[in-house]
Amino acid sequence: MLNIALFGPPGAGKGTQSKQIVEKYKLFYISTGDILRREIAEETKLGLEAKNIIASGGLVSDEIIVQIIENTIKENHEAKGFLFDGFPRTYVQAYILEGLMIKLNTSLNCLISMEVEEEESVNRLLERGRESGRSDDNVQVIRKRLKEYNDKTLPVLEYYKDRGIYYGINGIQSIDAVGKGIDKILQDELSKSLLNIVLYGYPGSRRGKLGKAIAAKYGLEYVSTGKMLELEIREQTEIGQKIKDYYVNGRLVPDEIVIQLIEQKIEASKGAKGFIFKGYPRTLVQSYILDGLLRKHGASVSEIIEIEMPTLEVIARLDERSKTEYAKPYDNSTAKIVNRLKQYEKRTVPVIEKYNQMYGVKKLDGMGSYEEVLERLSSEIEKIFKKN
């Protein structure tokens, strides 16, 4: 997902550049003025509140603005990202947007400021006034608008400079030159983004084999907490000795141990296109842990896929696997198999439901041969690559 804030003083040409960016990168355009007018026109609850405030001569509060923006983002969750035109306008709103992005499990990639000297802005707006006949494009009003912009914007720009995601671009250049400059910034941002897929499915759904195949096919890093734990046990490390009893009996290993292993995996995979997480996070707590780990590395969950299978088919497959060299410790008795499935339903199904409410979970038919399911999964992964 690509989220951008585009800034520039009146007359900088933000409208022209916004249109080009939205069309090229398939972003959803967010202008607080536009969405506020829409809410008022549609007489929504927030729109009516805003209308009453404006009618009484007041300014619409940040509390209303942030709710409107949050609703807009949620209503357009399938967008490849969002372009914020002139928002946040104040230092306080910069913090508000940061909190909102975290709540929605995403982040602002960059703030691009189209820099134009005051006299150039004045000349451009006066020329626009002569062409359009706009009464507000006169020297007195223009200088007042520019002063207000500079007074409010400077703290916002400093905020994003401190964050390291501020990019200034010479707005006096031609439209094409400015567009190319912005395009380079956005292409660089896209190259940093990781594709992170969480692959769910009951034990026995072949999610491990499928996950490894997808990782190899598309250049992703395969992350299986089970495999990492098995390695620790096999090598009799300090961690392995601590977790052996948990793992053999099909119980969940403490989160503080799993966090260490995932953190090590991410750190050791610099330059990866992304990760495919097999069956992790398994609990609601772990879902917040994964969000935090990815955010620490400037990323987030890109897609969640669940491989669906009837319960009886799952039990039959696990029983069959128990007779092979690929048997897991918890495959050796019906009681352990049933316990494992109960744990999945009790702990992991609520996580999937949470993700489904937030982003939507892609359901994938897990029945048929391995090759058939792999083909279905590959098709979905390719759609995700195109989307991103």
HUNORGI-V462413 format. One record per pair of residues at least 24 apart in sequence whose ideal C-beta (glycine too) atoms are under 10 Angstrom apart, sorted by the first residue. I is the first residue (numbers start at 1). J is the second residue. D is the distance in whole Angstrom. If there is no record, write none. Layout:
{{I	J	D} {I	J	D}}
This chain:
{{1	27	9} {1	77	10} {1	79	8} {1	80	6} {1	81	5} {1	82	8} {1	104	10} {1	105	9} {1	106	5} {1	107	9} {1	109	8} {1	193	8} {1	300	7} {1	302	8} {1	387	9} {1	388	7} {2	26	9} {2	27	7} {2	79	10} {2	80	6} {2	81	4} {2	82	8} {2	83	9} {2	106	10} {2	108	10} {2	109	6} {2	110	9} {2	186	7} {2	189	6} {2	190	6} {2	193	7} {2	388	9} {3	27	8} {3	28	10} {3	30	10} {3	73	9} {3	79	10} {3	80	10} {3	81	5} {3	82	5} {3	83	8} {3	84	7} {3	97	9} {3	101	7} {3	104	10} {3	106	6} {3	107	7} {3	108	5} {3	109	5} {3	110	8} {3	189	9} {4	81	7} {4	82	7} {4	83	5} {4	84	7} {4	85	10} {4	108	7} {4	109	6} {4	110	6} {4	111	8} {4	112	6} {4	165	10} {4	167	10} {4	182	9} {4	185	9} {4	186	7} {4	189	8} {5	30	10} {5	82	9} {5	83	8} {5	84	4} {5	85	8} {5	86	8} {5	87	7} {5	88	7} {5	94	9} {5	97	8} {5	108	6} {5	109	9} {5	110	8} {5	111	4} {5	112	7} {5	113	9} {5	156	9} {5	160	8} {5	165	9} {5	166	10} {6	83	6} {6	84	7} {6	85	6} {6	86	7} {6	87	9} {6	110	10} {6	111	8} {6	112	5} {6	113	8} {6	114	7} {6	182	8} {7	84	9} {7	85	9} {7	86	7} {7	87	9} {7	88	10} {7	89	9} {7	111	6} {7	112	7} {7	113	4} {7	114	7} {7	115	9} {7	149	9} {7	153	7} {7	156	8} {7	157	7} {7	160	9} {7	166	9} {7	168	9} {8	85	9} {8	86	8} {8	112	9} {8	113	6} {8	114	3} {8	115	8} {8	116	7} {8	121	9} {8	149	9} {8	153	9} {8	169	9} {8	171	6} {8	178	10} {9	113	9} {9	114	8} {9	115	8} {9	116	6} {9	117	9} {9	118	8} {9	120	9} {9	121	5} {9	122	10} {9	124	10} {9	125	9} {9	142	10} {9	145	8} {9	146	6} {9	149	5} {9	150	7} {9	153	8} {9	171	8} {10	86	10} {10	116	9} {10	121	6} {10	122	9} {10	124	8} {10	125	6} {10	128	9} {10	136	10} {10	137	9} {10	141	10} {10	142	7} {10	145	5} {10	146	6} {10	148	9} {10	149	7} {11	114	10} {11	116	7} {11	118	10} {11	120	8} {11	121	4} {11	122	8} {11	123	8} {11	124	4} {11	125	4} {11	126	9} {11	127	9} {11	128	7} {11	137	9} {11	142	8} {11	145	9} {11	146	9} {11	171	9} {12	113	9} {12	114	4} {12	115	8} {12	116	5} {12	120	9} {12	121	7} {12	124	8} {12	149	10} {12	169	10} {12	171	5} {12	172	9} {12	178	9} {13	114	7} {13	116	8} {13	124	8} {13	171	6} {13	172	10} {13	173	10} {13	175	7} {13	178	7} {13	179	10} {14	85	6} {14	86	7} {14	112	10} {14	114	6} {14	171	9} {15	85	8} {16	175	6} {16	178	9} {16	179	8} {17	83	10} {17	85	10} {17	112	9} {17	114	7} {17	169	9} {17	171	9} {17	175	8} {17	178	6} {17	179	6} {17	181	10} {17	182	6} {17	183	10} {18	83	6} {18	84	10} {18	85	5} {18	86	10} {18	182	10} {19	83	10} {20	175	9} {20	176	10} {20	178	10} {20	179	6} {20	182	8} {20	183	9} {21	81	10} {21	83	6} {21	85	10} {21	112	9} {21	179	8} {21	182	7} {21	183	8} {21	186	7} {22	79	10} {22	81	10} {22	82	10} {22	83	6} {22	85	10} {24	179	9} {24	182	10} {24	183	8} {24	186	8} {25	79	10} {25	80	6} {25	81	7} {25	83	8} {25	183	9} {25	186	7} {25	187	10} {25	190	8} {26	78	10} {26	79	7} {26	80	5} {26	81	8} {26	387	9} {27	76	10} {27	79	6} {27	80	6} {27	81	5} {27	82	6} {27	83	5} {27	84	10} {27	186	10} {28	72	8} {28	73	8} {28	75	9} {28	76	5} {28	77	10} {28	78	9} {28	79	4} {28	80	8} {28	81	7} {28	82	5} {28	83	7} {28	84	10} {29	72	10} {29	76	10} {29	79	10} {29	82	8} {29	83	5} {29	84	9} {29	85	7} {30	68	9} {30	69	6} {30	72	6} {30	73	8} {30	76	9} {30	79	10} {30	82	5} {30	83	7} {30	84	5} {30	85	7} {30	86	10} {30	87	7} {31	83	9} {31	84	8} {31	85	4} {31	86	7} {31	87	8} {32	60	9} {32	65	6} {32	66	10} {32	68	7} {32	69	7} {32	72	10} {32	84	8} {32	85	8} {32	86	7} {32	87	5} {32	88	9} {32	89	8} {32	93	9} {33	85	9} {33	86	8} {33	87	9} {34	72	10} {34	85	8} {35	65	9} {35	68	5} {35	69	7} {35	71	9} {35	72	6} {35	87	10} {36	60	6} {36	64	8} {36	65	7} {36	68	6} {36	69	10} {38	68	9} {38	72	9} {39	64	9} {39	67	10} {39	68	6} {39	71	9} {39	72	9} {44	68	9} {44	71	9} {46	71	8} {62	88	9} {62	89	10} {62	90	8} {62	92	6} {62	93	6} {62	95	10} {62	96	6} {63	96	9} {65	89	9} {65	93	8} {65	96	8} {66	93	8} {66	96	5} {66	97	8} {66	99	8} {66	100	6} {67	100	10} {69	93	10} {69	96	9} {69	97	8} {69	100	7} {69	104	10} {70	100	6} {70	103	8} {70	104	7} {73	100	8} {73	101	9} {73	103	10} {73	104	6} {73	106	8} {74	104	7} {74	358	9} {77	104	9} {77	106	10} {77	358	8} {77	359	6} {77	360	7} {78	359	9} {78	360	8} {78	387	8} {79	387	10} {80	190	10} {80	386	10} {80	387	6} {80	388	7} {81	106	8} {81	109	8} {81	186	10} {81	189	10} {81	190	10} {81	193	10} {81	388	9} {82	106	9} {82	108	9} {83	112	10} {84	108	8} {84	111	9} {86	149	9} {86	153	9} {86	156	10} {87	156	9} {88	152	10} {88	153	10} {88	156	6} {88	159	8} {88	160	9} {89	148	10} {89	149	9} {89	152	6} {89	153	7} {89	156	7} {90	151	10} {90	152	6} {90	153	9} {90	155	7} {90	156	7} {90	159	10} {91	152	8} {91	153	10} {91	154	9} {91	155	4} {91	156	6} {91	157	10} {91	158	8} {91	159	6} {92	155	9} {92	156	10} {93	152	9} {93	156	8} {93	159	10} {94	155	8} {94	156	5} {94	157	9} {94	158	9} {94	159	5} {94	160	7} {94	163	9} {95	159	8} {97	156	10} {97	159	10} {98	159	9} {98	160	10} {98	163	9} {101	295	10} {101	300	10} {102	291	9} {102	292	10} {102	295	8} {102	300	10} {103	358	10} {104	300	9} {104	358	8} {104	359	10} {105	287	10} {105	288	10} {105	291	6} {105	294	9} {105	295	8} {105	300	5} {105	301	7} {105	355	9} {105	358	7} {105	359	8} {106	295	9} {106	300	6} {106	301	10} {107	163	10} {107	165	9} {107	295	7} {107	298	7} {107	299	9} {107	300	7} {108	160	8} {108	163	8} {108	165	7} {109	165	7} {109	185	9} {109	186	8} {109	188	10} {109	189	5} {109	190	9} {109	192	8} {109	193	8} {109	298	9} {110	160	8} {110	163	10} {110	164	10} {110	165	5} {110	166	7} {110	167	6} {110	182	10} {110	185	6} {110	186	8} {110	188	9} {110	189	6} {111	156	8} {111	157	7} {111	159	9} {111	160	4} {111	161	9} {111	163	8} {111	165	6} {111	166	5} {111	167	7} {111	168	9} {112	160	10} {112	165	10} {112	166	8} {112	167	5} {112	168	8} {112	169	6} {112	178	10} {112	181	9} {112	182	6} {112	185	6} {112	186	8} {112	189	10} {113	153	8} {113	156	9} {113	157	6} {113	160	9} {113	161	10} {113	166	7} {113	167	7} {113	168	5} {113	169	7} {113	171	8} {114	168	8} {114	169	6} {114	170	8} {114	171	4} {114	172	9} {114	173	10} {114	178	7} {114	181	9} {114	182	8} {115	157	10} {115	168	5} {115	169	7} {115	170	6} {115	171	5} {115	172	8} {116	146	10} {116	170	8} {116	171	4} {116	172	6} {116	173	10} {116	178	10} {117	171	9} {117	172	7} {118	142	9} {118	143	8} {118	146	6} {118	147	9} {118	149	10} {118	150	8} {119	146	10} {120	171	8} {120	172	6} {121	145	9} {121	146	6} {121	149	9} {121	171	9} {121	172	10} {122	146	7} {124	171	10} {124	172	10} {165	189	9} {165	298	10} {190	388	8} {192	298	7} {192	299	9} {193	273	9} {193	274	8} {193	298	8} {193	299	7} {193	300	9} {193	302	8} {193	388	7} {194	220	9} {194	221	9} {194	266	9} {194	269	10} {194	272	7} {194	273	7} {194	274	4} {194	275	7} {194	294	8} {194	297	8} {194	298	8} {194	299	4} {194	300	9} {194	302	8} {194	388	9} {195	219	9} {195	220	7} {195	272	9} {195	273	6} {195	274	3} {195	275	8} {195	276	9} {195	299	9} {195	302	5} {195	303	8} {195	381	9} {195	384	7} {195	385	7} {195	387	10} {195	388	6} {196	220	9} {196	221	10} {196	223	9} {196	272	10} {196	273	10} {196	274	5} {196	275	5} {196	276	8} {196	277	7} {196	290	9} {196	294	6} {196	297	10} {196	299	6} {196	300	7} {196	301	5} {196	302	5} {196	303	8} {196	304	10} {197	223	10} {197	274	7} {197	275	7} {197	276	5} {197	277	7} {197	278	10} {197	301	8} {197	302	6} {197	303	5} {197	304	8} {197	305	7} {197	362	10} {197	377	10} {197	380	9} {197	381	7} {197	384	7} {198	223	10} {198	275	9} {198	276	8} {198	277	5} {198	278	8} {198	279	8} {198	280	7} {198	281	7} {198	287	9} {198	290	8} {198	301	6} {198	302	9} {198	303	8} {198	304	5} {198	305	7} {198	306	9} {198	351	9} {198	352	9} {198	355	7} {198	361	9} {199	223	10} {199	224	10} {199	276	6} {199	277	7} {199	278	5} {199	279	7} {199	280	9} {199	303	9} {199	304	8} {199	305	5} {199	306	8} {199	307	7} {199	364	9} {199	377	8} {199	381	10} {200	277	9} {200	278	9} {200	279	6} {200	280	9} {200	281	10} {200	282	9} {200	304	7} {200	305	7} {200	306	4} {200	307	7} {200	308	9} {200	344	9} {200	348	7} {200	349	9} {200	351	8} {200	352	6} {200	355	9} {200	361	8} {200	362	10} {200	363	10} {200	364	9} {201	278	9} {201	279	7} {201	305	9} {201	306	6} {201	307	3} {201	308	8} {201	309	7} {201	314	9} {201	344	9} {201	348	10} {201	352	10} {201	364	8} {201	366	6} {201	373	10} {202	279	10} {202	306	9} {202	307	8} {202	308	9} {202	309	6} {202	310	10} {202	311	7} {202	313	9} {202	314	5} {202	315	9} {202	317	9} {202	318	9} {202	340	9} {202	341	6} {202	344	6} {202	345	9} {202	348	9} {202	349	10} {202	366	9} {203	250	9} {203	279	8} {203	314	7} {203	315	10} {203	317	9} {203	318	6} {203	321	9} {203	328	8} {203	330	8} {203	331	9} {203	337	8} {203	340	5} {203	341	7} {203	343	9} {203	344	7} {204	309	8} {204	311	10} {204	313	8} {204	314	5} {204	315	8} {204	316	8} {204	317	4} {204	318	4} {204	319	9} {204	320	9} {204	321	7} {204	328	10} {204	331	9} {204	337	9} {204	340	9} {204	341	9} {204	366	9} {205	279	9} {205	306	9} {205	307	4} {205	308	8} {205	309	5} {205	313	9} {205	314	7} {205	317	8} {205	318	10} {205	364	9} {205	366	5} {205	367	10} {205	373	9} {206	307	7} {206	309	9} {206	317	8} {206	321	10} {206	366	7} {206	370	6} {206	373	7} {206	374	9} {206	377	10} {207	276	10} {207	278	6} {207	279	6} {207	305	9} {207	306	9} {207	307	6} {207	364	10} {207	366	8} {207	373	10} {207	377	9} {208	278	6} {208	279	8} {208	326	9} {208	328	10} {209	278	10} {209	326	9} {209	370	7} {209	373	10} {209	374	9} {210	276	9} {210	278	9} {210	305	10} {210	307	7} {210	364	9} {210	366	9} {210	370	8} {210	373	6} {210	374	6} {210	376	10} {210	377	6} {210	378	9} {211	276	5} {211	277	8} {211	278	4} {211	279	9} {211	305	10} {211	307	10} {211	377	9} {212	276	9} {212	278	8} {213	276	10} {213	370	9} {213	374	6} {213	377	8} {213	378	8} {214	276	6} {214	278	10} {214	305	10} {214	374	8} {214	377	6} {214	378	7} {214	380	9} {214	381	6} {215	272	10} {215	273	10} {215	274	9} {215	275	8} {215	276	5} {215	278	9} {215	381	10} {217	374	9} {217	377	10} {217	378	7} {217	381	8} {217	382	10} {218	273	7} {218	274	8} {218	276	8} {218	378	8} {218	381	6} {218	382	8} {218	384	9} {218	385	7} {219	272	8} {219	273	5} {219	274	8} {220	269	9} {220	272	7} {220	273	6} {220	274	5} {220	275	6} {220	276	5} {220	277	10} {220	381	9} {221	265	7} {221	266	8} {221	268	9} {221	269	5} {221	271	10} {221	272	5} {221	273	8} {221	274	7} {221	275	5} {221	276	7} {221	277	10} {222	265	9} {222	269	10} {222	275	8} {222	276	6} {222	277	9} {222	278	7} {223	261	9} {223	262	7} {223	265	6} {223	266	8} {223	269	9} {223	275	5} {223	276	7} {223	277	5} {223	278	7} {223	279	10} {223	280	7} {223	290	10} {224	265	10} {224	276	9} {224	277	8} {224	278	4} {224	279	7} {224	280	8} {225	252	10} {225	253	8} {225	257	10} {225	258	5} {225	261	7} {225	262	7} {225	265	9} {225	277	8} {225	278	8} {225	279	7} {225	280	5} {225	281	9} {225	282	8} {225	286	9} {226	253	9} {226	278	7} {226	279	7} {226	280	9} {226	328	8} {227	261	10} {227	278	8} {228	253	10} {228	257	10} {228	258	8} {228	260	10} {228	261	5} {228	262	8} {228	264	8} {228	265	7} {228	280	10} {229	253	6} {229	257	8} {229	258	8} {229	261	7} {230	328	9} {230	329	9} {231	261	9} {232	257	9} {232	260	10} {232	261	7} {233	329	10} {244	329	9} {247	328	9} {247	329	7} {247	330	9} {248	328	10} {248	329	4} {248	330	8} {248	332	10} {248	336	9} {249	329	8} {249	330	7} {249	336	7} {249	339	8} {249	340	10} {250	328	8} {250	329	7} {250	330	3} {250	331	9} {250	333	10} {250	335	10} {250	336	5} {250	337	8} {250	338	10} {250	339	6} {250	340	5} {250	341	10} {250	342	10} {250	343	7} {251	330	9} {251	339	9} {251	340	9} {251	343	8} {252	282	6} {252	283	7} {252	286	9} {252	343	7} {252	347	7} {252	348	10} {253	282	10} {255	281	9} {255	282	10} {255	283	8} {255	285	6} {255	286	6} {255	289	6} {256	289	10} {258	282	9} {258	286	7} {258	289	8} {258	290	10} {259	286	9} {259	289	6} {259	290	9} {259	292	9} {259	293	7} {262	286	10} {262	289	8} {262	290	8} {262	293	6} {262	294	10} {263	289	10} {263	293	6} {263	296	8} {263	297	10} {265	293	10} {266	293	7} {266	294	8} {266	296	8} {266	297	6} {266	299	9} {267	297	9} {269	297	10} {270	297	10} {273	385	9} {274	299	8} {274	302	7} {274	384	10} {274	385	10} {274	388	9} {275	299	9} {275	301	10} {275	302	9} {276	303	10} {276	305	9} {276	381	9} {277	301	8} {277	304	9} {279	344	9} {279	348	8} {280	348	10} {280	351	10} {281	347	10} {281	348	8} {281	351	6} {281	352	10} {281	354	10} {281	355	9} {282	343	8} {282	344	8} {282	347	6} {282	348	5} {282	351	7} {283	343	10} {283	346	9} {283	347	5} {283	348	7} {283	350	8} {283	351	6} {284	347	8} {284	348	9} {284	350	6} {284	351	6} {284	353	10} {284	354	6} {285	347	9} {285	351	9} {286	347	9} {286	348	9} {286	351	7} {287	348	10} {287	350	9} {287	351	5} {287	352	10} {287	354	6} {287	355	7} {287	358	10} {288	354	10} {290	351	10} {300	359	10} {301	355	8} {301	358	9} {301	359	7} {302	359	9} {302	384	6} {302	385	10} {302	387	8} {302	388	6} {303	355	10} {303	359	8} {303	360	9} {303	361	9} {303	362	7} {303	380	8} {303	381	8} {303	383	9} {303	384	5} {303	387	8} {303	388	9} {304	351	9} {304	352	7} {304	354	10} {304	355	5} {304	356	8} {304	358	9} {304	359	6} {304	360	8} {304	361	5} {304	362	7} {305	361	7} {305	362	5} {305	363	8} {305	364	6} {305	376	10} {305	377	7} {305	380	6} {305	381	8} {305	384	9} {306	348	10} {306	349	10} {306	352	6} {306	355	9} {306	356	9} {306	361	5} {306	362	7} {306	363	6} {306	364	7} {306	366	9} {307	362	10} {307	363	8} {307	364	5} {307	365	8} {307	366	4} {307	367	10} {307	373	7} {307	376	9} {307	377	8} {308	363	5} {308	364	7} {308	365	6} {308	366	6} {308	367	8} {309	364	10} {309	365	8} {309	366	4} {309	367	6} {309	373	10} {310	366	9} {310	367	8} {311	341	7} {311	345	9} {313	366	8} {313	367	7} {314	340	10} {314	341	7} {314	344	9} {314	366	9} {315	341	7} {317	366	10}}
